[in-house]
């Protein structure tokens, strides 16, 4: 018998049984005749007891021992997949010796664990600052840049940093409110317009200063430009300066062009300026820098993009199918709104989304039956992924909050 001591527990295996699997560690131990080679396979050897000692997990070796006795590798659900794989690799046993049912469940558990660890790493990276404090050591004006970095990137580092974070959120809200009020008819007279422009200029100056402070305190300009939040900050301040540039170009054109060309130029420029001004709405994304909920929502969308794409695919399929059905049963009705399949797309879209504006309705009984089927399909379709997205969002939000409390 081959005496095996694993973590203080003694197991006995016949030499001929271990030799059935010559590529395993115990198989080699049973076949080798050179004592030096045998000692290389174990951690220690007792001459008096004739025992080979292995400093491994004895609880998992029970499954290894059972494998040599029966030829089948059993896997229990309570076993840690990573630890079990590490142990069987040490003993030289392949997972193929397990039953197919056990192997499938074990591989699924491995995939779940890998996915869980991947999400944990990404969540930690979501909260990890762009630059650690250690990266400023040895850099030009490292101490000064570290102070600036703490002010704009770490709100919990000091009271001034917390004030700057609150001011940043305040100016974002003020900017959005100002942009909204500028579209009100009563606010378009000269005095109100001047106040709105001054408010926009103050917000733009603050956002520019904040962006420049982050840029100056950055220890790596490449990583700074690649960061998503910094791209949002840049988009938030660019419309103001582009608008000033276009307005100055417009004033220059008026000096050199005739009246007709000037009017055409002003018309085109006005459309461009409207688009540029609309870009200011993206400033609200700056709130995500200090909002755990918005971060969790964005993280959920990135993690569940496959489910979201499938949802849109099913919605598109439903729109095409039910619009074609509705058009085929309603197109002969006098005065119908379902004159063509493209005209029916709107009805199918609002019905599938369960909004149902009621602006377009079927007149025939068969059309109402198709409408009922479309609405029922929309209820089922919308109910399936929403629960998955909500559960993942709540899970990610709780984990982000927990990580924030730890840091």
N, C-alpha and C positions, 0 to 999 in steps of 0.2 A: 504494500500500500504506500501511496505517496502522501506523507503527512504535511498538510498545508495549514499554517497558522496565519489567519487574516485578522489583523486588528485585535489579537488576543483570543480569537475563537478558532478552535481546531476543527479541520475538515480532513477526511480521509478519502482519497480517490485511488482506485486501482490503476496501476501503471498502464495496463492494456486499454482501459477506458479512456484515459487522458491521451494515449497515443493515437486514438481514432482521429483526432483533430491535430495533425502535426504542425499546422501553421499558428496555432494558439500558443500562449505563453506556457501553460501547463503541459501542452503536448510536447513542446520543445524540452521542457524540464524532464519529461518522462523518457524522451528519446536520447538526449545527450548523455554521453558517457564521460566526457571531460568535466571534472569537478569545477574547474575555473569558469567554463561556459555556464554551468548551472548557477554559480554564485552571481554571475552577471544578470541572471533573470530574476533574482529575488533580492530583498533588502538585507536579509541576514539568514544565517543557517546555524542550527544547534546540533553539534555532533552527538551529544549525549542522548537527546530526544529524537534525533534524525528528523528535525522539523525545518521546513522552509518558511521563513517569516516574510510576510508582505504587509507593509504599512498602508493598507487600503481600507475602504469602507466594508465592514463585515455584513451589514444589512443587505447591500446590493450583491455581495458575493454569494448569498443564498440562491439568487437566480442563476448565477454562473455555475454553482455546484449542481443545481437542478438541470441545467443544460447538459453537463457532462453525463449525468445519470440517465436522462431521457432523450437527449438529442434535440430538445425543443427549448427555445429561449422565451420564457414568459415575461410579460411586462405588465406591471400593475399601474393603475391610474394615479396613485398617490406618489409615485416616483418623480423626482425632478428630472426632466428630459436632459438638461445640460449635464448633470452629474452622472446620469445613467450612461449617456453616450461616452463621456470621459472614461468611465470605468470599463465598459466593454471594449473600448479601443485599447486600454492598457492591457487587458487580458487577451487581446487579439481575436475577439469574437465579433463576427459581422452580424448586422441587424437582420440579414436575410434568413437566419436560422429561426427567427420568431414566426409565429402564425400570422397569416395575412391580415386577419381582423385586428390583432394586436398591433401590427406594424402600421396599418392605416390610421388607427386612433392615435398611436404614438407620434406619427409624422404630423398629424393635424395639430396635436398639442405642441409639437416643436414649432410649427408655423405660427401658432397663436402666441407662443412665448417670444419668438423672434419679432413678430409684429408689435407686441407690447413693448419690448425693449427699444425697438426703433422709434416708436411714438414717444417713449420716455426721453430718449436722447434729443428728439426734435423739440419736445416741449422745453427741455432745459436750454436748448439753443435759442428758443424763442425768447426766453427771459435773460439769457446771458448777454451782458453788455457788449457793445461793438468792440470796445478795447478794454482790456484789464488794466488795473493800475500799474502792474509790473512792466507793461509795455512802454511806459514813459521813462523808465530809468535809462540814463545814458543818452537820451534824446536832447535835441536843441530846445532849451527852455522847458525841460521836462517837468519841473515842479509847477511852473506857471500853467502849462497846458493841462496838467493833471487837475489843477484847481478848476480851470474852465470846464474841463470834461465832467467833473463831479457836479458842477452847477447846472449843466444842461442835460446830462444823461442819467444822473443818479439823484432823483428827488429826495430820497431818504438819507442822503449824506449830510445835509445841513438844513437849517431853516431858510437861508436865501435860495437854496436849490428848490425847496418845496414852494417858495413864493414864485419862482420863475415858472415852475410847472403849472401852478394855478393860473398865472398870468397868461401862459401860452394857451390854455384851454379857454380862458376868458376872451382873449383876442380872437380866437377861432369863432366862438359863438357870436361876438360882436360883428365880425366880418360877415358871417352868414346872415345875420339880422339886417345889416346894412345893405347887402346885396338884394335881400328880399324886399326891403322897403323902397329901394330905388326903382322897383317896377310898379309901385303904386302910383296911380294917376295924380293923386293929391301931392305927392312928394317930388313931382317932376318940375316944379317951378324953380326959379333961379336960386333963391335962398336955400331951399332944401337940397337942391342938387349940389350946391357948393359945400354944404355940411357933409353930404354923403361922400363927396370927393376927398374932403379933408380926413374923414374917418377912414376911408380906404387907404389914404397915404400913411396915416399913423399905423394902421395894421400892417401895411406892407413894410414899413420901416422896422417894426418889431420882428416880423417874420424873417426879414433879411438879416437883422442883427443876430437873431437866434441861429440862423443857418450858418452865418460866418463864424460864430462862436464854435459851432460843432466842427466846421471845416478846419479852423485853426487848431482846435484841441485834438484833432484826429491824428493818431500815430501812424496810420496807413491810409493814404488817399485812395488807393485802389479799393480797399475794403469799404471805405466811406462811400464811394460812388456806387458800389454794388449793393449797398444796403437799401432795402425797400422803403423804410421810413424816411431816409434822406431824399430818395426820389420823390416821395410825396411832398416833402418840404420844398423841394425845388419847383415842383408843379404849382405849389401854392403861391409862390412869389413871382414866377415868370409872367403871368398875365398882366400884372400891373406895369412892368417895364416894357413889355411888348406893346401894350396900349399906348404908353407915352411915346414910344418910337413911331408907331403908326400915325399918331396925331401930329407929331412934328413933321413927318414926311408929307402929311396932308397939307399942312400949312405951307411947306415949301412948294408943293405943286401949285398952289393957288397963285403964286407969284409969276408962274411961267406958262400956264396953259389958258386956253380960252374958256369961255363960260360953259359950253356944251361938254367939252372933255372933262372939265372940272366937276360937273354934276355927275357924270358917269363914274368918275373916280371916287367921289364921295359916296355914291351908292354902293360900289363894290367894297370900299373901305368900311362902310357901316356894317355890312354883313360879316366881314372878317372880325371887326371889333366885337360884335355880338357873340361870336363863337369864342373869342378870347375871354370876354367877360364871363361867359358861361363856365369856363374852366375854373373859375374861382370857387365853384361848388365843391371841388375836390379838396378844399381846405378842411372840410369836415372830417376827412380821413386822418388829419393830424391828431384827432382825439384818440385814435387807436394807440398812440404812443403811451398814453396814460390811462387807457381803459382796458381792463382785463377781459371784459365782455366782448369788446370788438376784436381783441386778439384771439380769443377763443373761437369767435365766429369765423374769422379768416382762416384760422388753423383747421377748423372743421371742414370748411369748403375745400381746402387743399388736400385733406386726408380723404374726403368723400367725393372727389371729383368724378370718379367712375360711376357712383350711384347717381350723382346729379346728371351726368351725361346720359345715362340710361333713362332717367326720368324724362328728360327733354326728347329723347328718341321715341319713347312710348307716346308722349304727348303729340309729337309730329305724326306718328303713325295713326293715332286716333283721329287727329284732325283730317288727314287725307281720307281715311276710311269712311267716317261718318259724314263728311261733307259730300263725298261721292254718293253715298246712300241717300242723303237728304235731297240732293239735287235730282236724283233719278225718280224719286216719288213725288216731288213738289214742283218740278219745272213746268208741268202742263197746267198748273192752277193759275187762273187769270189774276194778274196783279201781284204775283208772288215776288218775293225778294230774292229767292234762290234761282236767279237767272243763269248762273254758271257755277261751276265748282269753285273757282277762285273767290266769287262773291259769297260763297257758303263757308269759306274758311273762317271768317270772323265769328259767325254763329257757332261753329264747332269749337273754336278756341275758348270763347266765353262759357260755353256749356261744359266743356271738359274741365275747366278751372272752377266749376260750380259757382261762378259769379252770376251768370244769367241776367244780362241787362234787360232782356225782354224787348229789345228794339227790332228783332227779327224772330218770328215765331212760325211754326208750321200750321197749315190749315186742315190737312187731311188726317184721318185717324192713323193711317200708316206712317205719316210723317211724325205724328206725336209719339208713336211707338219707337221710331228711330231716335227721337229726341230723348225719350226715357232711357233707352239703351245707352246713349251717349253720356247722359248725366250720371247714370249708374257706373259706367266704366270710369268716368272722371273721379267719382267718390272713391272707388277702389284703388285707382291709380295714385291719387294724391295721398291716400292713407298709408300706403306701404312704405315709402321712403321717409316720410315725415317723422315717424316714430324713431327710425334708425338715426336720422340726422339729429333729432332732439336729444336722444340718449347719449350720442357721442359728444354733442355740444356741452351738455351738462357735465359729462365725465371730464372733458378737456378743461372746462371752466373750473371745476373743483381742483383739478391737478395744478393748473396754473396758479390758482389762489394759494394752494398748499406750498408750491415752490416759492411764491412771493413771500409767504410768511416765514419760510425757512431762511431766505436770504436777508 
